[in-house]
Amino acid sequence: MKLEDYMRVLVFSDLHGDESLIKKVKELSNSADISICCGDITPIRGNTREIAKKIGRLGIELFIVPGNFELPKELDSICEEYEWHNIHGKSVKIDRLTIGGCGGAIKGPYNTPYEMNEQEMNSILEHLTKLDILVTHSPPKGATDNVSNLNIGSYSIRRFIQEMNPTINLCGHVHENGGNETLIYNTRVINIARQVKIIDL
């Protein structure tokens, strides 16, 4: 494969309003073709719109799903303002790559704004076609999702991966696993929680 066949993708997740991570996103956007965010730009105690304004227009297309701290309708409004693309429950074709997304997280003990059960998660995933890149906020069950010896990922996402075999699943949510990578069959699962990096696809 020739060098020009690669697409440089800026990936990040779980910024939670961190100024240093936002600065890195803006710096690295100059070296990327597109950008993908796996959600949770919002501070734990803070405002989504304030952080969206700080990120702003990056000069490249940004594809995003809501985390468990963003509501899809508010994210739609923000995407319209800053020319981002909310791919929650949608598939889009970018050059030679098909990208689709599913945001939110499985219900947990903290009662964050956007949580759902497995049936609800599956109903979103059912809208997606066969993908090259699956963008989720939650990891799949049993893959980069371990916290205190508990696997808090989604069965529905894992089942989608097993059935549809995307090339890559980009996810976040579990900060302790940010930067970790594993395989489900032939699918690379990359947790980018609290990470900002460029990958070549």
C-alpha positions, 0 to 999 in steps of 0.5 A: 500500500502506498503512503498516499493510500492512508488516511490520517485520522485524529482520534480523541475521547473523554476530554471532559473539558481538559484544557491541555487535551483540547490544545492537543486536539487543535494542534494535531488537527493540522496534521490529519485528514479527518477527526473522530471523537468517541464522546464525553467532551463535557466536564464532569461538572460543566457545560457541553456548549462551553467546551464545544466552543473551545474546540470550535471548527478544526479545519477538518471534518469532525465525526462525533458520538455522544458520550454518557455526559452528552445528550444526542439532541443537544449534540445535534445542535452543537454539530450544526453550529460548528459544522461537526457530524453527529454519527450516533445511529448513522453510517457515512462514507468518507472517501474509501471508509464507511464510518458509523457510530453509537454513543452513550453508555450502559446504565451504571451506578452514577446516573449520568445523563445518557445511559441506556440498557442493552436493548436500547443500545442494540436498537441504535446499532441496528441502524448501522450498515457494514462498517470499516470504522465503528465509533462507540463511546462504550467499549464492547463487553470484555474488551478494554472495559475493565474497572476494578475487576468488572467488565462494564462494556456493552454486550450489544456492541460486542455482538455487533462486532462479531456479526459485522466484523468492522476493521476497527472499533474506536471507543472510550468511556473507561479512562483506566483503559485509555491507550489499550488495544485488543482484538475481537476476531479480526476487529481491532478494538482501540480505547482512546479514553483521555487520549489524543492521537493520530492513526493511519487508516 
